[in-house]
Amino acid sequence: MIVALIAACEIGFWVLLAAGLGARYLLKMPRTGLALLLCEPLLEVVLLVATTLDLKNGADPNWTHGLAALYIGYTVGHGHRTVKWLDGHAAHRFGGAPPPRKPPRDGMARARHEARIWLGTLIGAVVATVLLQAAIWYVDDPSRVTSLESWRYTAWRAAGIHGLIALSYFIWPRKSSAGEQDTTVTTSKERIQS
């Protein structure tokens, strides 16, 4: 049941997003579009309530409850950025707005961009950990919560791997494309020469 609800929430997220952006830009109803976009967090509330009720009704905590916590965490950490990104593209394509800014391609600007995305993953891991810990306390039976505990480690492994990838952009920043000059390097060279 929980897996089906997670799938329904994911489908609902994209349906509400498409409906909200469609109402906002195609139907020229910005308030209705905003109302639809603001309904998206309700999907996570529904999933949280359903998971809690499932545990309350005596279901053994298993991987589905852990996956629900990770899904909610991911949505909290990255949902706003996803909606904002798609809204910028829809505004450009259908609303006559200028094209959205592309992420930096190289250098420290790219590294900072990757670090901001990693912060969303970190927030998601924190939210998932809080939800999983609340479920562990709620069940209050150490022999039944090993699955939930393993999902905490999964959340932090994902955040750690993503953090290492983001850190690699700082350690080995991508060089500017041919024909482009990195202004931070030029400025540093000018300081050394003077």
N, C-alpha and C positions, 0 to 999 in steps of 0.2 A: 504494500500500500504506500509506504513512504517513497519508494523509488518512483512509482507512478506519479506521486504528488510532486517530487522534484522535477520530473520531466514536464509535468503540467505547468509548474512555475516557470521553468525555462522557456517553454513555448509561450506562456502568458506574457513573460517579459518582452519577447520580441513582437508579439501581437500588439500589446499596449504601446510599445515603442513605435511601431509602424502606424498604428491608429493615431497616436498623439502627434507624430510628425506630419502625417497626412492631413489631419484636421488643421494643424497649425499653418502649413504651407500650401497645400493643394486646395483645401476648402476655405482658406483665409479666415479661420476661426481660432485665433491664437489662445483665447481663454479656454476653450474646450480642449485644445491640444495640450495646454499646460495642465489642465485637470487630469487628463488621461495619463500624462507623464508622471504626475504626482501620485497616481494610483499604484505605480510599480512597487514601492516599498510594502504595500499591503500584501503582495504575493509572499514576501518573506515572512510577514507576520502570520499569514495563514499556514505556511510550512512550519513555523516555530510552534504554533498552537497545536497543529496536528501531531507533530513529533512528541510534544509534551503529553498530549492526551493518550497517544499510543503507549508511552512509558507508564502513564498513570493507570491505564487499564491492564497493566501487568505484562506487557510485551517484554521479552528478553532484549536488553540492549544489544544491538548488533551493528554490522557495518552500515546499514541503511541510516541509522540514527547519526552515526559519525559523518556519513556523506552529506546528510542534511545540514549539519553544523558547518562543514566546509563550504557547502554551496552558499549558505547565508553569509558566511565570512567573506567569501569571494565577492559576492554581490555588494556587500557593504564597502569593501576595499576598492573595487574597480567599477561598480555600477555607474556612479556619477560621471566618471571619466568617459566611460563608453557612451552614455547618453549625450554628454557634451560634445564628444567627437562626432557622433552621428548627426546631432542637431546642427553643428557647423556645416557639415556636408549637405544636409537637406536645405539649410538656409541659402547656401550658395547655388545649389542646383535648381531649387524651386522658388526661392524667395528673392533672388537677385542680389544677395549679399556677396561681398568679395570672398574669394576662396579662403578657406581656413588656412592658418599657418601650418606649414609642414614641420615635423620635428627636425631638429638640427641633425645633419648627416654625420658630422665628425667633430673631433676635438673635445674640449672640456664641456662645451654646450651639450653635446650628445651624452656625455657621461652624467651631467646633471639631470638631463631628461630621463635617462634610464634609472637614476636613483629615485626620482619622483614616482616612477611607475612601481619600483620596488617597494616604496613606502605603502602603496595600495596593497601589495601582497602581504607586507608586514601587518597592516591593519586587519586584513582578512584573517591572518593567523591568530592575532590577538582575539578577535571576535569569536572565531571558531573555538579557541582554547577556553574562553569564558563560558561559552555555551556547553562545551563538553564537560567542563568542570562542574557546572550547575547540574547537568544530567547525572554525573557521577554522585554528587551529593544527594540528588533527588532519589536515585535508586538505592543508595546507602547499603550496598552489598558488594564488598570487594571481590567476591567470586564471580559476579555477573558483569563487571564493568571493564574487563580487560580489553574488549573490543573498542570501547570508547577511549581508553587510555592510549591504545595504539594509534587512533586517529589524531590525537594531540601531537604525537611524534611525526605523523605524516604531514600535518599542517606546518610544523616547524622545519621539517626536511625540505618541503617545497619553498618556504621562505628563505632558507639557507642557500639552496641551489640558485634561486633567483637572485639573492644577494651577491653570490659569487659572480654571477654573470654580470650584474650591474657594476660590481667592483672592477671587473676586468676592463670596463670602458675607461676607468680612471687610471689603471695601471698601464694599459696599452691603448691609449686613445687613437682612434682611427685618424689617419692623415687626411689632409684636404685633398680633394680631387685634383687631377692635373689641370693646370691653368688657374686654379684658385689658390690664394695665398692665405694662410692662417694668420690673422691679425695679431693674435696673442704671441706667436713666435716672432713676428716682425718687431713688435714692441719690445720684447725681451732682447732681441739682437741690438736694437737701437740703444737700449739702456747700457748694454755691455760696451758698445763702441764709443759712447760718450763719456 
